[in-house]
Amino acid sequence: MGTVVTIIILVAIVAGGVWLVRQHSASQARELEDAKAEARRWVERLGGQVLNLVGTDEASKQAMADASERYNAAGSQMEQARTAAQCRQVTETAYEGLYYVRAARTAMGIDPGPDLPPLPGQQRAGAVSEDRDVEVEGHSYSASPNPSDRNSHYYPGGNVAGRPVPAGWYSEPWWKPALVAGAWGFGSMMLFSAMFSGMSGVAYADGYADGMAADGGDYGDGGGGDAGDFGGQDFGGDFGGGGDFGGGDFGGGGFDF
């Protein structure tokens, strides 16, 4: 009798284990499908803008070019996504593209649409709050809260290779080499200090140079990482592809986020 009871208990344990494994697998599958659906929704919104909105000046044209690059990257990443976490990062890439769209619309003087979810590190990085012109190692740079022929390169704000880059309009995309390489060059210490020291509303406004010298320039946000971090690679690199993501209603057909 004892042997029968033992067998019954073992069978129940095995059956319970199988049920738990199946439930866990089913839950993961649902999470992945939900994440894929959310990612596709945002990529499609970005695609609608990229395909239908055309810049009218240098700043808006450049912002739309950046939005198009994010759209292509998101499409390529979507094709590679195999986990819910990867799908969520596709969504973040689409968010970033839509920030560029908002910047282009603002530059053209039209309704930028509703607010977007924040990017990783964006709030901490802050935003350019005043016009600033600096010269670093014989090269001239400028930043402004507003677009102009001089400052036609927008950045939505966030972490780039572990350092906070404030949202704003810049004379050139000096942060892109760090996006591609995943690390900043030595000259960036002087550039950060000259560009942002004493500027209200930006991260480490009074301590860029000292902070970088002390800790090697790691201003990460506790693991948040860059919006382009996908499987150990940076989305700032070349992703090609793009996929077919027509439609979208961010601007052409209403702002119903």
Buried (B, 14 or more C-beta within 10 A) or exposed (E): EEEEEEEEEEEEEEEEEEEEEEEEEEEEEEBBEEBBEBBBEBBBBBBBBBBBBEBBBBBBBBBBBBBBBBBBBBBBBBEEBEEBEBBEBBBBBBBBBBBBBBBBBBBBEEEBBEEBEBBBBBBBBBBBBEBBBBEBEEEEBBBBBEBBEBBBBBBBBBBBBBBBBBBBBBBEBBBBBBBEEBEBEEEBBBBBBBBBBEBEBBBBBEBBBEBBEEEEBEBBBEEBBBBBBBEEEBBBEEBEEBBEBEEBBBBEEEEEB
